[in-house]
Amino acid sequence: MNCTDFLAKLTDYFDGQIDAELLTEVKEHLGSCHHCEVVVDTTRQTIDVYRGHQPYEFPDELSSKLRGAIMDRCRKHVETTVGEKTSAGVK
Ligand SMILES: [Zn+2]
């Protein structure tokens, strides 16, 4: 197994969706390749951080505020566009 093979199997490795045979190859590669070892460490830390934040829910209040702001902007945009068309027609 080389680094490219390893990286292709990285997701499977973390999902635990990997054959025992392949897992042995992965571990062998990790033992001999510092670069991939670092990749695994970093990925594992990222996953831990992500899992540590669960269950994380976007606050309702914030999401409705955001939605309101976006809707506001869209409405203004539509009004501006329509206004320009109208004034152009009047000319
Ligand atoms: Zn490697």
PDB file of the backbone (N, CA, C, O) and the ligand in Angstrom, with CONECT records:
HET     ZN  A 101       1
ATOM      1  N   MET A   1       0.837  -1.195   0.000  1.00  0.00           N
ATOM      2  CA  MET A   1       0.000   0.000   0.000  1.00  0.00           C
ATOM      3  C   MET A   1       0.877   1.253   0.000  1.00  0.00           C
ATOM      4  O   MET A   1       1.829   1.360   0.773  1.00  0.00           O
ATOM      5  N   ASN A   2       0.539   2.194  -0.878  1.00  0.00           N
ATOM      6  CA  ASN A   2       1.259   3.467  -0.861  1.00  0.00           C
ATOM      7  C   ASN A   2       0.338   4.557  -0.311  1.00  0.00           C
ATOM      8  O   ASN A   2      -0.807   4.287   0.054  1.00  0.00           O
ATOM      9  N   CYS A   3       0.842   5.779  -0.256  1.00  0.00           N
ATOM     10  CA  CYS A   3       0.082   6.871   0.351  1.00  0.00           C
ATOM     11  C   CYS A   3      -1.250   7.119  -0.367  1.00  0.00           C
ATOM     12  O   CYS A   3      -2.265   7.388   0.276  1.00  0.00           O
ATOM     13  N   THR A   4      -1.240   7.028  -1.692  1.00  0.00           N
ATOM     14  CA  THR A   4      -2.464   7.273  -2.453  1.00  0.00           C
ATOM     15  C   THR A   4      -3.518   6.224  -2.097  1.00  0.00           C
ATOM     16  O   THR A   4      -4.686   6.551  -1.887  1.00  0.00           O
ATOM     17  N   ASP A   5      -3.091   4.963  -2.033  1.00  0.00           N
ATOM     18  CA  ASP A   5      -4.018   3.889  -1.656  1.00  0.00           C
ATOM     19  C   ASP A   5      -4.563   4.137  -0.264  1.00  0.00           C
ATOM     20  O   ASP A   5      -5.752   3.976   0.011  1.00  0.00           O
ATOM     21  N   PHE A   6      -3.647   4.534   0.599  1.00  0.00           N
ATOM     22  CA  PHE A   6      -4.042   4.767   1.985  1.00  0.00           C
ATOM     23  C   PHE A   6      -5.086   5.872   2.088  1.00  0.00           C
ATOM     24  O   PHE A   6      -6.113   5.714   2.748  1.00  0.00           O
ATOM     25  N   LEU A   7      -4.807   6.990   1.428  1.00  0.00           N
ATOM     26  CA  LEU A   7      -5.733   8.123   1.501  1.00  0.00           C
ATOM     27  C   LEU A   7      -7.096   7.779   0.902  1.00  0.00           C
ATOM     28  O   LEU A   7      -8.127   8.286   1.345  1.00  0.00           O
ATOM     29  N   ALA A   8      -7.086   6.911  -0.110  1.00  0.00           N
ATOM     30  CA  ALA A   8      -8.346   6.488  -0.718  1.00  0.00           C
ATOM     31  C   ALA A   8      -9.178   5.681   0.277  1.00  0.00           C
ATOM     32  O   ALA A   8     -10.405   5.643   0.186  1.00  0.00           O
ATOM     33  N   LYS A   9      -8.501   5.040   1.223  1.00  0.00           N
ATOM     34  CA  LYS A   9      -9.198   4.187   2.200  1.00  0.00           C
ATOM     35  C   LYS A   9      -9.431   4.886   3.532  1.00  0.00           C
ATOM     36  O   LYS A   9      -9.994   4.309   4.463  1.00  0.00           O
ATOM     37  N   LEU A  10      -8.991   6.135   3.609  1.00  0.00           N
ATOM     38  CA  LEU A  10      -9.022   6.841   4.885  1.00  0.00           C
ATOM     39  C   LEU A  10     -10.433   6.937   5.479  1.00  0.00           C
ATOM     40  O   LEU A  10     -10.628   6.689   6.669  1.00  0.00           O
ATOM     41  N   THR A  11     -11.406   7.296   4.649  1.00  0.00           N
ATOM     42  CA  THR A  11     -12.782   7.432   5.127  1.00  0.00           C
ATOM     43  C   THR A  11     -13.306   6.093   5.632  1.00  0.00           C
ATOM     44  O   THR A  11     -13.938   6.013   6.685  1.00  0.00           O
ATOM     45  N   ASP A  12     -13.028   5.033   4.855  1.00  0.00           N
ATOM     46  CA  ASP A  12     -13.466   3.696   5.258  1.00  0.00           C
ATOM     47  C   ASP A  12     -12.839   3.320   6.591  1.00  0.00           C
ATOM     48  O   ASP A  12     -13.473   2.713   7.455  1.00  0.00           O
ATOM     49  N   TYR A  13     -11.587   3.697   6.729  1.00  0.00           N
ATOM     50  CA  TYR A  13     -10.857   3.394   7.951  1.00  0.00           C
ATOM     51  C   TYR A  13     -11.540   4.040   9.151  1.00  0.00           C
ATOM     52  O   TYR A  13     -11.717   3.403  10.190  1.00  0.00           O
ATOM     53  N   PHE A  14     -11.917   5.293   9.005  1.00  0.00           N
ATOM     54  CA  PHE A  14     -12.548   5.995  10.121  1.00  0.00           C
ATOM     55  C   PHE A  14     -13.987   5.543  10.340  1.00  0.00           C
ATOM     56  O   PHE A  14     -14.494   5.590  11.460  1.00  0.00           O
ATOM     57  N   ASP A  15     -14.633   5.112   9.283  1.00  0.00           N
ATOM     58  CA  ASP A  15     -16.005   4.616   9.411  1.00  0.00           C
ATOM     59  C   ASP A  15     -16.034   3.202   9.979  1.00  0.00           C
ATOM     60  O   ASP A  15     -17.080   2.707  10.398  1.00  0.00           O
ATOM     61  N   GLY A  16     -14.884   2.571   9.987  1.00  0.00           N
ATOM     62  CA  GLY A  16     -14.825   1.179  10.412  1.00  0.00           C
ATOM     63  C   GLY A  16     -15.347   0.244   9.334  1.00  0.00           C
ATOM     64  O   GLY A  16     -15.571  -0.940   9.586  1.00  0.00           O
ATOM     65  N   GLN A  17     -15.541   0.776   8.129  1.00  0.00           N
ATOM     66  CA  GLN A  17     -16.056  -0.010   7.005  1.00  0.00           C
ATOM     67  C   GLN A  17     -14.883  -0.556   6.187  1.00  0.00           C
ATOM     68  O   GLN A  17     -14.772  -0.279   4.993  1.00  0.00           O
ATOM     69  N   ILE A  18     -14.038  -1.308   6.815  1.00  0.00           N
ATOM     70  CA  ILE A  18     -12.834  -1.750   6.123  1.00  0.00           C
ATOM     71  C   ILE A  18     -12.580  -3.225   6.455  1.00  0.00           C
ATOM     72  O   ILE A  18     -12.753  -3.645   7.599  1.00  0.00           O
ATOM     73  N   ASP A  19     -12.168  -4.011   5.448  1.00  0.00           N
ATOM     74  CA  ASP A  19     -11.905  -5.443   5.682  1.00  0.00           C
ATOM     75  C   ASP A  19     -10.711  -5.592   6.607  1.00  0.00           C
ATOM     76  O   ASP A  19      -9.836  -4.728   6.669  1.00  0.00           O
ATOM     77  N   ALA A  20     -10.695  -6.691   7.313  1.00  0.00           N
ATOM     78  CA  ALA A  20      -9.603  -6.978   8.236  1.00  0.00           C
ATOM     79  C   ALA A  20      -8.268  -6.997   7.485  1.00  0.00           C
ATOM     80  O   ALA A  20      -7.245  -6.534   7.990  1.00  0.00           O
ATOM     81  N   GLU A  21      -8.306  -7.542   6.272  1.00  0.00           N
ATOM     82  CA  GLU A  21      -7.085  -7.649   5.468  1.00  0.00           C
ATOM     83  C   GLU A  21      -6.542  -6.258   5.122  1.00  0.00           C
ATOM     84  O   GLU A  21      -5.347  -5.983   5.224  1.00  0.00           O
ATOM     85  N   LEU A  22      -7.468  -5.404   4.711  1.00  0.00           N
ATOM     86  CA  LEU A  22      -7.100  -4.043   4.333  1.00  0.00           C
ATOM     87  C   LEU A  22      -6.632  -3.264   5.561  1.00  0.00           C
ATOM     88  O   LEU A  22      -5.706  -2.455   5.489  1.00  0.00           O
ATOM     89  N   LEU A  23      -7.284  -3.524   6.677  1.00  0.00           N
ATOM     90  CA  LEU A  23      -6.932  -2.841   7.914  1.00  0.00           C
ATOM     91  C   LEU A  23      -5.478  -3.157   8.300  1.00  0.00           C
ATOM     92  O   LEU A  23      -4.748  -2.286   8.774  1.00  0.00           O
ATOM     93  N   THR A  24      -5.082  -4.386   8.094  1.00  0.00           N
ATOM     94  CA  THR A  24      -3.698  -4.776   8.375  1.00  0.00           C
ATOM     95  C   THR A  24      -2.743  -3.971   7.496  1.00  0.00           C
ATOM     96  O   THR A  24      -1.719  -3.470   7.961  1.00  0.00           O
ATOM     97  N   GLU A  25      -3.102  -3.859   6.208  1.00  0.00           N
ATOM     98  CA  GLU A  25      -2.257  -3.094   5.284  1.00  0.00           C
ATOM     99  C   GLU A  25      -2.191  -1.628   5.703  1.00  0.00           C
ATOM    100  O   GLU A  25      -1.134  -0.999   5.648  1.00  0.00           O
ATOM    101  N   VAL A  26      -3.335  -1.096   6.122  1.00  0.00           N
ATOM    102  CA  VAL A  26      -3.406   0.296   6.557  1.00  0.00           C
ATOM    103  C   VAL A  26      -2.483   0.510   7.758  1.00  0.00           C
ATOM    104  O   VAL A  26      -1.713   1.469   7.809  1.00  0.00           O
ATOM    105  N   LYS A  27      -2.582  -0.403   8.716  1.00  0.00           N
ATOM    106  CA  LYS A  27      -1.767  -0.272   9.922  1.00  0.00           C
ATOM    107  C   LYS A  27      -0.287  -0.404   9.610  1.00  0.00           C
ATOM    108  O   LYS A  27       0.550   0.287  10.189  1.00  0.00           O
ATOM    109  N   GLU A  28       0.020  -1.300   8.688  1.00  0.00           N
ATOM    110  CA  GLU A  28       1.426  -1.459   8.275  1.00  0.00           C
ATOM    111  C   GLU A  28       1.933  -0.170   7.648  1.00  0.00           C
ATOM    112  O   GLU A  28       3.048   0.277   7.920  1.00  0.00           O
ATOM    113  N   HIS A  29       1.091   0.419   6.803  1.00  0.00           N
ATOM    114  CA  HIS A  29       1.494   1.657   6.151  1.00  0.00           C
ATOM    115  C   HIS A  29       1.684   2.765   7.178  1.00  0.00           C
ATOM    116  O   HIS A  29       2.644   3.532   7.111  1.00  0.00           O
ATOM    117  N   LEU A  30       0.760   2.839   8.125  1.00  0.00           N
ATOM    118  CA  LEU A  30       0.857   3.866   9.159  1.00  0.00           C
ATOM    119  C   LEU A  30       2.136   3.719   9.977  1.00  0.00           C
ATOM    120  O   LEU A  30       2.743   4.706  10.394  1.00  0.00           O
ATOM    121  N   GLY A  31       2.530   2.469  10.196  1.00  0.00           N
ATOM    122  CA  GLY A  31       3.744   2.219  10.966  1.00  0.00           C
ATOM    123  C   GLY A  31       4.997   2.666  10.241  1.00  0.00           C
ATOM    124  O   GLY A  31       6.018   2.962  10.863  1.00  0.00           O
ATOM    125  N   SER A  32       4.910   2.712   8.893  1.00  0.00           N
ATOM    126  CA  SER A  32       6.108   3.019   8.119  1.00  0.00           C
ATOM    127  C   SER A  32       6.071   4.400   7.489  1.00  0.00           C
ATOM    128  O   SER A  32       7.069   4.852   6.927  1.00  0.00           O
ATOM    129  N   CYS A  33       4.936   5.075   7.576  1.00  0.00           N
ATOM    130  CA  CYS A  33       4.822   6.356   6.885  1.00  0.00           C
ATOM    131  C   CYS A  33       4.385   7.444   7.855  1.00  0.00           C
ATOM    132  O   CYS A  33       3.235   7.479   8.292  1.00  0.00           O
ATOM    133  N   HIS A  34       5.306   8.321   8.182  1.00  0.00           N
ATOM    134  CA  HIS A  34       5.024   9.384   9.139  1.00  0.00           C
ATOM    135  C   HIS A  34       3.971  10.348   8.595  1.00  0.00           C
ATOM    136  O   HIS A  34       3.109  10.829   9.330  1.00  0.00           O
ATOM    137  N   HIS A  35       4.058  10.619   7.303  1.00  0.00           N
ATOM    138  CA  HIS A  35       3.136  11.563   6.675  1.00  0.00           C
ATOM    139  C   HIS A  35       1.680  11.135   6.893  1.00  0.00           C
ATOM    140  O   HIS A  35       0.845  11.945   7.295  1.00  0.00           O
ATOM    141  N   CYS A  36       1.388   9.880   6.629  1.00  0.00           N
ATOM    142  CA  CYS A  36       0.020   9.391   6.765  1.00  0.00           C
ATOM    143  C   CYS A  36      -0.389   9.297   8.229  1.00  0.00           C
ATOM    144  O   CYS A  36      -1.563   9.449   8.567  1.00  0.00           O
ATOM    145  N   GLU A  37       0.585   9.048   9.089  1.00  0.00           N
ATOM    146  CA  GLU A  37       0.310   9.001  10.516  1.00  0.00           C
ATOM    147  C   GLU A  37      -0.216  10.365  10.976  1.00  0.00           C
ATOM    148  O   GLU A  37      -1.172  10.451  11.746  1.00  0.00           O
ATOM    149  N   VAL A  38       0.435  11.431  10.484  1.00  0.00           N
ATOM    150  CA  VAL A  38       0.022  12.794  10.825  1.00  0.00           C
ATOM    151  C   VAL A  38      -1.394  13.068  10.300  1.00  0.00           C
ATOM    152  O   VAL A  38      -2.223  13.671  10.981  1.00  0.00           O
ATOM    153  N   VAL A  39      -1.642  12.607   9.072  1.00  0.00           N
ATOM    154  CA  VAL A  39      -2.965  12.806   8.474  1.00  0.00           C
ATOM    155  C   VAL A  39      -4.033  12.150   9.349  1.00  0.00           C
ATOM    156  O   VAL A  39      -5.080  12.739   9.618  1.00  0.00           O
ATOM    157  N   VAL A  40      -3.753  10.925   9.788  1.00  0.00           N
ATOM    158  CA  VAL A  40      -4.702  10.199  10.634  1.00  0.00           C
ATOM    159  C   VAL A  40      -4.915  10.922  11.959  1.00  0.00           C
ATOM    160  O   VAL A  40      -6.046  11.054  12.426  1.00  0.00           O
ATOM    161  N   ASP A  41      -3.829  11.389  12.561  1.00  0.00           N
ATOM    162  CA  ASP A  41      -3.929  12.118  13.830  1.00  0.00           C
ATOM    163  C   ASP A  41      -4.796  13.358  13.684  1.00  0.00           C
ATOM    164  O   ASP A  41      -5.690  13.605  14.493  1.00  0.00           O
ATOM    165  N   THR A  42      -4.521  14.133  12.641  1.00  0.00           N
ATOM    166  CA  THR A  42      -5.261  15.368  12.405  1.00  0.00           C
ATOM    167  C   THR A  42      -6.733  15.074  12.161  1.00  0.00           C
ATOM    168  O   THR A  42      -7.612  15.736  12.714  1.00  0.00           O
ATOM    169  N   THR A  43      -6.990  14.071  11.327  1.00  0.00           N
ATOM    170  CA  THR A  43      -8.374  13.720  11.012  1.00  0.00           C
ATOM    171  C   THR A  43      -9.099  13.259  12.264  1.00  0.00           C
ATOM    172  O   THR A  43     -10.252  13.622  12.493  1.00  0.00           O
ATOM    173  N   ARG A  44      -8.416  12.455  13.075  1.00  0.00           N
ATOM    174  CA  ARG A  44      -9.047  11.946  14.297  1.00  0.00           C
ATOM    175  C   ARG A  44      -9.407  13.100  15.237  1.00  0.00           C
ATOM    176  O   ARG A  44     -10.477  13.109  15.846  1.00  0.00           O
ATOM    177  N   GLN A  45      -8.498  14.072  15.344  1.00  0.00           N
ATOM    178  CA  GLN A  45      -8.764  15.240  16.196  1.00  0.00           C
ATOM    179  C   GLN A  45      -9.951  16.032  15.684  1.00  0.00           C
ATOM    180  O   GLN A  45     -10.792  16.488  16.459  1.00  0.00           O
ATOM    181  N   THR A  46     -10.010  16.191  14.363  1.00  0.00           N
ATOM    182  CA  THR A  46     -11.123  16.924  13.755  1.00  0.00           C
ATOM    183  C   THR A  46     -12.435  16.213  14.057  1.00  0.00           C
ATOM    184  O   THR A  46     -13.426  16.851  14.411  1.00  0.00           O
ATOM    185  N   ILE A  47     -12.439  14.898  13.916  1.00  0.00           N
ATOM    186  CA  ILE A  47     -13.644  14.112  14.181  1.00  0.00           C
ATOM    187  C   ILE A  47     -14.045  14.235  15.655  1.00  0.00           C
ATOM    188  O   ILE A  47     -15.228  14.357  15.971  1.00  0.00           O
ATOM    189  N   ASP A  48     -13.062  14.202  16.547  1.00  0.00           N
ATOM    190  CA  ASP A  48     -13.339  14.332  17.978  1.00  0.00           C
ATOM    191  C   ASP A  48     -13.987  15.669  18.297  1.00  0.00           C
ATOM    192  O   ASP A  48     -14.947  15.743  19.064  1.00  0.00           O
ATOM    193  N   VAL A  49     -13.447  16.726  17.697  1.00  0.00           N
ATOM    194  CA  VAL A  49     -13.995  18.064  17.922  1.00  0.00           C
ATOM    195  C   VAL A  49     -15.438  18.108  17.434  1.00  0.00           C
ATOM    196  O   VAL A  49     -16.327  18.630  18.105  1.00  0.00           O
ATOM    197  N   TYR A  50     -15.642  17.548  16.254  1.00  0.00           N
ATOM    198  CA  TYR A  50     -16.973  17.535  15.652  1.00  0.00           C
ATOM    199  C   TYR A  50     -17.947  16.766  16.542  1.00  0.00           C
ATOM    200  O   TYR A  50     -19.049  17.241  16.815  1.00  0.00           O
ATOM    201  N   ARG A  51     -17.546  15.590  16.989  1.00  0.00           N
ATOM    202  CA  ARG A  51     -18.404  14.760  17.838  1.00  0.00           C
ATOM    203  C   ARG A  51     -18.649  15.426  19.182  1.00  0.00           C
ATOM    204  O   ARG A  51     -19.724  15.302  19.768  1.00  0.00           O
ATOM    205  N   GLY A  52     -17.604  16.155  19.672  1.00  0.00           N
ATOM    206  CA  GLY A  52     -17.717  16.832  20.951  1.00  0.00           C
ATOM    207  C   GLY A  52     -18.786  17.905  20.952  1.00  0.00           C
ATOM    208  O   GLY A  52     -19.316  18.267  22.002  1.00  0.00           O
ATOM    209  N   HIS A  53     -19.102  18.414  19.763  1.00  0.00           N
ATOM    210  CA  HIS A  53     -20.091  19.480  19.653  1.00  0.00           C
ATOM    211  C   HIS A  53     -21.498  18.960  19.420  1.00  0.00           C
ATOM    212  O   HIS A  53     -22.445  19.738  19.301  1.00  0.00           O
ATOM    213  N   GLN A  54     -21.629  17.660  19.355  1.00  0.00           N
ATOM    214  CA  GLN A  54     -22.959  17.125  19.110  1.00  0.00           C
ATOM    215  C   GLN A  54     -23.652  16.789  20.416  1.00  0.00           C
ATOM    216  O   GLN A  54     -22.956  16.385  21.348  1.00  0.00           O
ATOM    217  N   PRO A  55     -24.937  16.920  20.563  1.00  0.00           N
ATOM    218  CA  PRO A  55     -25.795  17.481  19.531  1.00  0.00           C
ATOM    219  C   PRO A  55     -25.748  19.004  19.563  1.00  0.00           C
ATOM    220  O   PRO A  55     -26.056  19.648  20.567  1.00  0.00           O
ATOM    221  N   TYR A  56     -25.354  19.539  18.433  1.00  0.00           N
ATOM    222  CA  TYR A  56     -25.314  20.996  18.339  1.00  0.00           C
ATOM    223  C   TYR A  56     -26.440  21.442  17.427  1.00  0.00           C
ATOM    224  O   TYR A  56     -26.516  21.024  16.272  1.00  0.00           O
ATOM    225  N   GLU A  57     -27.296  22.274  17.936  1.00  0.00           N
ATOM    226  CA  GLU A  57     -28.386  22.769  17.108  1.00  0.00           C
ATOM    227  C   GLU A  57     -28.248  24.261  16.930  1.00  0.00           C
ATOM    228  O   GLU A  57     -27.929  25.009  17.854  1.00  0.00           O
ATOM    229  N   PHE A  58     -28.499  24.652  15.720  1.00  0.00           N
ATOM    230  CA  PHE A  58     -28.472  26.061  15.400  1.00  0.00           C
ATOM    231  C   PHE A  58     -29.608  26.716  16.169  1.00  0.00           C
ATOM    232  O   PHE A  58     -30.755  26.292  16.027  1.00  0.00           O
ATOM    233  N   PRO A  59     -29.331  27.741  16.983  1.00  0.00           N
ATOM    234  CA  PRO A  59     -30.411  28.337  17.775  1.00  0.00           C
ATOM    235  C   PRO A  59     -31.537  28.857  16.889  1.00  0.00           C
ATOM    236  O   PRO A  59     -31.302  29.536  15.889  1.00  0.00           O
ATOM    237  N   ASP A  60     -32.773  28.521  17.281  1.00  0.00           N
ATOM    238  CA  ASP A  60     -33.956  28.935  16.512  1.00  0.00           C
ATOM    239  C   ASP A  60     -34.007  30.433  16.289  1.00  0.00           C
ATOM    240  O   ASP A  60     -34.291  30.920  15.195  1.00  0.00           O
ATOM    241  N   GLU A  61     -33.716  31.155  17.385  1.00  0.00           N
ATOM    242  CA  GLU A  61     -33.804  32.605  17.329  1.00  0.00           C
ATOM    243  C   GLU A  61     -32.865  33.160  16.269  1.00  0.00           C
ATOM    244  O   GLU A  61     -33.228  34.025  15.473  1.00  0.00           O
ATOM    245  N   LEU A  62     -31.646  32.634  16.286  1.00  0.00           N
ATOM    246  CA  LEU A  62     -30.639  33.097  15.346  1.00  0.00           C
ATOM    247  C   LEU A  62     -31.025  32.753  13.917  1.00  0.00           C
ATOM    248  O   LEU A  62     -30.861  33.574  13.014  1.00  0.00           O
ATOM    249  N   SER A  63     -31.534  31.551  13.705  1.00  0.00           N
ATOM    250  CA  SER A  63     -31.876  31.151  12.352  1.00  0.00           C
ATOM    251  C   SER A  63     -33.047  31.962  11.815  1.00  0.00           C
ATOM    252  O   SER A  63     -33.094  32.264  10.622  1.00  0.00           O
ATOM    253  N   SER A  64     -34.004  32.322  12.691  1.00  0.00           N
ATOM    254  CA  SER A  64     -35.122  33.120  12.189  1.00  0.00           C
ATOM    255  C   SER A  64     -34.682  34.555  11.923  1.00  0.00           C
ATOM    256  O   SER A  64     -35.193  35.209  11.015  1.00  0.00           O
ATOM    257  N   LYS A  65     -33.728  35.042  12.722  1.00  0.00           N
ATOM    258  CA  LYS A  65     -33.171  36.380  12.476  1.00  0.00           C
ATOM    259  C   LYS A  65     -32.462  36.416  11.134  1.00  0.00           C
ATOM    260  O   LYS A  65     -32.623  37.350  10.349  1.00  0.00           O
ATOM    261  N   LEU A  66     -31.675  35.380  10.889  1.00  0.00           N
ATOM    262  CA  LEU A  66     -30.932  35.286   9.636  1.00  0.00           C
ATOM    263  C   LEU A  66     -31.884  35.212   8.451  1.00  0.00           C
ATOM    264  O   LEU A  66     -31.714  35.890   7.438  1.00  0.00           O
ATOM    265  N   ARG A  67     -32.902  34.352   8.619  1.00  0.00           N
ATOM    266  CA  ARG A  67     -33.870  34.179   7.545  1.00  0.00           C
ATOM    267  C   ARG A  67     -34.554  35.518   7.267  1.00  0.00           C
ATOM    268  O   ARG A  67     -34.758  35.893   6.112  1.00  0.00           O
ATOM    269  N   GLY A  68     -34.906  36.235   8.341  1.00  0.00           N
ATOM    270  CA  GLY A  68     -35.557  37.529   8.193  1.00  0.00           C
ATOM    271  C   GLY A  68     -34.681  38.506   7.433  1.00  0.00           C
ATOM    272  O   GLY A  68     -35.152  39.228   6.554  1.00  0.00           O
ATOM    273  N   ALA A  69     -33.391  38.523   7.783  1.00  0.00           N
ATOM    274  CA  ALA A  69     -32.456  39.437   7.133  1.00  0.00           C
ATOM    275  C   ALA A  69     -32.313  39.103   5.657  1.00  0.00           C
ATOM    276  O   ALA A  69     -32.238  39.997   4.815  1.00  0.00           O
ATOM    277  N   ILE A  70     -32.275  37.807   5.346  1.00  0.00           N
ATOM    278  CA  ILE A  70     -32.127  37.383   3.947  1.00  0.00           C
ATOM    279  C   ILE A  70     -33.378  37.743   3.152  1.00  0.00           C
ATOM    280  O   ILE A  70     -33.295  38.254   2.036  1.00  0.00           O
ATOM    281  N   MET A  71     -34.539  37.467   3.748  1.00  0.00           N
ATOM    282  CA  MET A  71     -35.810  37.778   3.078  1.00  0.00           C
ATOM    283  C   MET A  71     -35.921  39.270   2.818  1.00  0.00           C
ATOM    284  O   MET A  71     -36.371  39.701   1.757  1.00  0.00           O
ATOM    285  N   ASP A  72     -35.498  40.055   3.815  1.00  0.00           N
ATOM    286  CA  ASP A  72     -35.509  41.498   3.704  1.00  0.00           C
ATOM    287  C   ASP A  72     -34.698  41.956   2.513  1.00  0.00           C
ATOM    288  O   ASP A  72     -35.132  42.784   1.712  1.00  0.00           O
ATOM    289  N   ARG A  73     -33.511  41.395   2.421  1.00  0.00           N
ATOM    290  CA  ARG A  73     -32.585  41.767   1.360  1.00  0.00           C
ATOM    291  C   ARG A  73     -33.166  41.411  -0.007  1.00  0.00           C
ATOM    292  O   ARG A  73     -33.078  42.187  -0.958  1.00  0.00           O
ATOM    293  N   CYS A  74     -33.766  40.211  -0.083  1.00  0.00           N
ATOM    294  CA  CYS A  74     -34.357  39.751  -1.339  1.00  0.00           C
ATOM    295  C   CYS A  74     -35.488  40.685  -1.754  1.00  0.00           C
ATOM    296  O   CYS A  74     -35.607  41.067  -2.918  1.00  0.00           O
ATOM    297  N   ARG A  75     -36.317  41.046  -0.767  1.00  0.00           N
ATOM    298  CA  ARG A  75     -37.470  41.890  -1.059  1.00  0.00           C
ATOM    299  C   ARG A  75     -36.998  43.244  -1.590  1.00  0.00           C
ATOM    300  O   ARG A  75     -37.542  43.773  -2.560  1.00  0.00           O
ATOM    301  N   LYS A  76     -35.969  43.792  -0.930  1.00  0.00           N
ATOM    302  CA  LYS A  76     -35.432  45.079  -1.360  1.00  0.00           C
ATOM    303  C   LYS A  76     -34.881  44.991  -2.776  1.00  0.00           C
ATOM    304  O   LYS A  76     -35.064  45.887  -3.600  1.00  0.00           O
ATOM    305  N   HIS A  77     -34.190  43.862  -3.030  1.00  0.00           N
ATOM    306  CA  HIS A  77     -33.594  43.660  -4.348  1.00  0.00           C
ATOM    307  C   HIS A  77     -34.683  43.647  -5.417  1.00  0.00           C
ATOM    308  O   HIS A  77     -34.552  44.285  -6.462  1.00  0.00           O
ATOM    309  N   VAL A  78     -35.774  42.903  -5.137  1.00  0.00           N
ATOM    310  CA  VAL A  78     -36.888  42.800  -6.085  1.00  0.00           C
ATOM    311  C   VAL A  78     -37.488  44.181  -6.317  1.00  0.00           C
ATOM    312  O   VAL A  78     -37.739  44.578  -7.455  1.00  0.00           O
ATOM    313  N   GLU A  79     -37.717  44.913  -5.215  1.00  0.00           N
ATOM    314  CA  GLU A  79     -38.312  46.245  -5.333  1.00  0.00           C
ATOM    315  C   GLU A  79     -37.443  47.170  -6.180  1.00  0.00           C
ATOM    316  O   GLU A  79     -37.944  47.911  -7.026  1.00  0.00           O
ATOM    317  N   THR A  80     -36.119  47.113  -5.936  1.00  0.00           N
ATOM    318  CA  THR A  80     -35.193  47.956  -6.693  1.00  0.00           C
ATOM    319  C   THR A  80     -35.270  47.624  -8.179  1.00  0.00           C
ATOM    320  O   THR A  80     -35.349  48.508  -9.032  1.00  0.00           O
ATOM    321  N   THR A  81     -35.245  46.304  -8.467  1.00  0.00           N
ATOM    322  CA  THR A  81     -35.265  45.876  -9.864  1.00  0.00           C
ATOM    323  C   THR A  81     -36.542  46.331 -10.543  1.00  0.00           C
ATOM    324  O   THR A  81     -36.514  46.868 -11.651  1.00  0.00           O
ATOM    325  N   VAL A  82     -37.675  46.109  -9.864  1.00  0.00           N
ATOM    326  CA  VAL A  82     -38.970  46.493 -10.423  1.00  0.00           C
ATOM    327  C   VAL A  82     -39.010  48.011 -10.618  1.00  0.00           C
ATOM    328  O   VAL A  82     -39.476  48.503 -11.645  1.00  0.00           O
ATOM    329  N   GLY A  83     -38.509  48.751  -9.606  1.00  0.00           N
ATOM    330  CA  GLY A  83     -38.509  50.211  -9.680  1.00  0.00           C
ATOM    331  C   GLY A  83     -37.724  50.712 -10.880  1.00  0.00           C
ATOM    332  O   GLY A  83     -38.148  51.635 -11.575  1.00  0.00           O
ATOM    333  N   GLU A  84     -36.572  50.091 -11.113  1.00  0.00           N
ATOM    334  CA  GLU A  84     -35.750  50.513 -12.249  1.00  0.00           C
ATOM    335  C   GLU A  84     -36.473  50.282 -13.569  1.00  0.00           C
ATOM    336  O   GLU A  84     -36.437  51.112 -14.478  1.00  0.00           O
ATOM    337  N   LYS A  85     -37.137  49.117 -13.645  1.00  0.00           N
ATOM    338  CA  LYS A  85     -37.856  48.769 -14.876  1.00  0.00           C
ATOM    339  C   LYS A  85     -38.980  49.765 -15.126  1.00  0.00           C
ATOM    340  O   LYS A  85     -39.214  50.209 -16.250  1.00  0.00           O
ATOM    341  N   THR A  86     -39.684  50.106 -14.014  1.00  0.00           N
ATOM    342  CA  THR A  86     -40.827  51.016 -14.142  1.00  0.00           C
ATOM    343  C   THR A  86     -40.361  52.392 -14.620  1.00  0.00           C
ATOM    344  O   THR A  86     -40.932  52.972 -15.543  1.00  0.00           O
ATOM    345  N   SER A  87     -39.303  52.903 -13.965  1.00  0.00           N
ATOM    346  CA  SER A  87     -38.853  54.237 -14.334  1.00  0.00           C
ATOM    347  C   SER A  87     -38.292  54.249 -15.757  1.00  0.00           C
ATOM    348  O   SER A  87     -38.393  55.250 -16.467  1.00  0.00           O
ATOM    349  N   ALA A  88     -37.699  53.121 -16.161  1.00  0.00           N
ATOM    350  CA  ALA A  88     -37.169  53.045 -17.523  1.00  0.00           C
ATOM    351  C   ALA A  88     -38.318  53.095 -18.514  1.00  0.00           C
ATOM    352  O   ALA A  88     -38.221  53.705 -19.578  1.00  0.00           O
ATOM    353  N   GLY A  89     -39.438  52.419 -18.130  1.00  0.00           N
ATOM    354  CA  GLY A  89     -40.609  52.397 -19.014  1.00  0.00           C
ATOM    355  C   GLY A  89     -41.243  53.768 -19.141  1.00  0.00           C
ATOM    356  O   GLY A  89     -41.753  54.130 -20.201  1.00  0.00           O
ATOM    357  N   VAL A  90     -41.208  54.534 -18.048  1.00  0.00           N
ATOM    358  CA  VAL A  90     -41.826  55.861 -18.041  1.00  0.00           C
ATOM    359  C   VAL A  90     -41.071  56.795 -18.984  1.00  0.00           C
ATOM    360  O   VAL A  90     -41.659  57.652 -19.643  1.00  0.00           O
ATOM    361  N   LYS A  91     -39.758  56.606 -19.030  1.00  0.00           N
ATOM    362  CA  LYS A  91     -38.940  57.461 -19.885  1.00  0.00           C
ATOM    363  C   LYS A  91     -39.387  57.250 -21.336  1.00  0.00           C
ATOM    364  O   LYS A  91     -38.838  57.868 -22.248  1.00  0.00           O
TER     365      LYS A  91
HETATM  366 ZN    ZN A 101       1.794   7.261   3.532  1.00  0.00          ZN2+
END
